[in-house]
Amino acid sequence: MLNNIGLPGLLLIAVVVLVLFGRGKISSLMGEVGKGITAFKRGVTDGQKELDDAHAEGARDVTPEEKDKA
């Protein structure tokens, strides 16, 4: 059903949304979407950093220390 929308249909939907909500409301909504995307990217980066840190901690040098022979 949604495969037949095409460009004219999308433009009509965009105009109707603009008329219903107004430019200011849509602008603030897009700002919130941008903040959400930024927060998501930051979370993914932080999660990857935590995984890398955990992997580095597990891969540390565990060779036994040599005792001084006196």
BAPAFI-604525 format. One record per residue (C-alpha): residue number from 1; residue in three letters; x, z, y. Coordinates in steps of 0.05 Angstrom, whole numbers. Layout:
N
+-----+-----+--------+--------+--------+
!   k !   r !   east !     up !  north !
+-----+-----+--------+--------+--------+
! NUM ! ALA !      X !      Z !      Y !
...
+-----+-----+--------+--------+--------+
***
This chain:
70
+-----+-----+--------+--------+--------+
!   k !   r !   east !     up !  north !
+-----+-----+--------+--------+--------+
!   1 ! MET !      0 !      0 !      0 !
!   2 ! LEU !     55 !     18 !     49 !
!   3 ! ASN !     95 !    -44 !     31 !
!   4 ! ASN !     51 !    -88 !     74 !
!   5 ! ILE !     60 !    -52 !    141 !
!   6 ! GLY !    113 !    -96 !    172 !
!   7 ! LEU !    140 !    -95 !    243 !
!   8 ! PRO !     73 !   -104 !    279 !
!   9 ! GLY !     43 !    -46 !    241 !
!  10 ! LEU !    101 !     -1 !    257 !
!  11 ! LEU !     97 !    -19 !    330 !
!  12 ! LEU !     23 !     -3 !    331 !
!  13 ! ILE !     36 !     64 !    298 !
!  14 ! ALA !     91 !     80 !    349 !
!  15 ! VAL !     45 !     63 !    408 !
!  16 ! VAL !    -11 !    106 !    380 !
!  17 ! VAL !     36 !    165 !    369 !
!  18 ! LEU !     64 !    156 !    440 !
!  19 ! VAL !     -6 !    156 !    470 !
!  20 ! LEU !    -29 !    216 !    429 !
!  21 ! PHE !     30 !    261 !    440 !
!  22 ! GLY !     62 !    237 !    503 !
!  23 ! ARG !    134 !    221 !    519 !
!  24 ! GLY !    155 !    293 !    533 !
!  25 ! LYS !    130 !    320 !    467 !
!  26 ! ILE !    162 !    264 !    427 !
!  27 ! SER !    228 !    274 !    465 !
!  28 ! SER !    229 !    348 !    449 !
!  29 ! LEU !    211 !    335 !    377 !
!  30 ! MET !    269 !    286 !    369 !
!  31 ! GLY !    316 !    338 !    401 !
!  32 ! GLU !    294 !    388 !    348 !
!  33 ! VAL !    305 !    336 !    293 !
!  34 ! GLY !    376 !    324 !    320 !
!  35 ! LYS !    390 !    399 !    320 !
!  36 ! GLY !    365 !    404 !    249 !
!  37 ! ILE !    410 !    347 !    226 !
!  38 ! THR !    470 !    379 !    260 !
!  39 ! ALA !    455 !    446 !    227 !
!  40 ! PHE !    448 !    412 !    159 !
!  41 ! LYS !    515 !    376 !    167 !
!  42 ! ARG !    548 !    442 !    189 !
!  43 ! GLY !    519 !    476 !    127 !
!  44 ! VAL !    545 !    422 !     81 !
!  45 ! THR !    614 !    426 !    113 !
!  46 ! ASP !    615 !    502 !    107 !
!  47 ! GLY !    593 !    499 !     34 !
!  48 ! GLN !    647 !    448 !     18 !
!  49 ! LYS !    699 !    493 !     52 !
!  50 ! GLU !    676 !    553 !     11 !
!  51 ! LEU !    682 !    512 !    -53 !
!  52 ! ASP !    752 !    488 !    -33 !
!  53 ! ASP !    773 !    559 !    -16 !
!  54 ! ALA !    747 !    585 !    -83 !
!  55 ! HIS !    783 !    530 !   -120 !
!  56 ! ALA !    848 !    543 !    -82 !
!  57 ! GLU !    842 !    618 !    -98 !
!  58 ! GLY !    833 !    602 !   -172 !
!  59 ! ALA !    891 !    554 !   -173 !
!  60 ! ARG !    942 !    601 !   -141 !
!  61 ! ASP !   1010 !    611 !   -173 !
!  62 ! VAL !   1004 !    660 !   -231 !
!  63 ! THR !   1074 !    656 !   -260 !
!  64 ! PRO !   1101 !    725 !   -277 !
!  65 ! GLU !   1154 !    753 !   -232 !
!  66 ! GLU !   1224 !    761 !   -261 !
!  67 ! LYS !   1249 !    831 !   -264 !
!  68 ! ASP !   1318 !    846 !   -236 !
!  69 ! LYS !   1370 !    853 !   -291 !
!  70 ! ALA !   1416 !    908 !   -269 !
+-----+-----+--------+--------+--------+
***
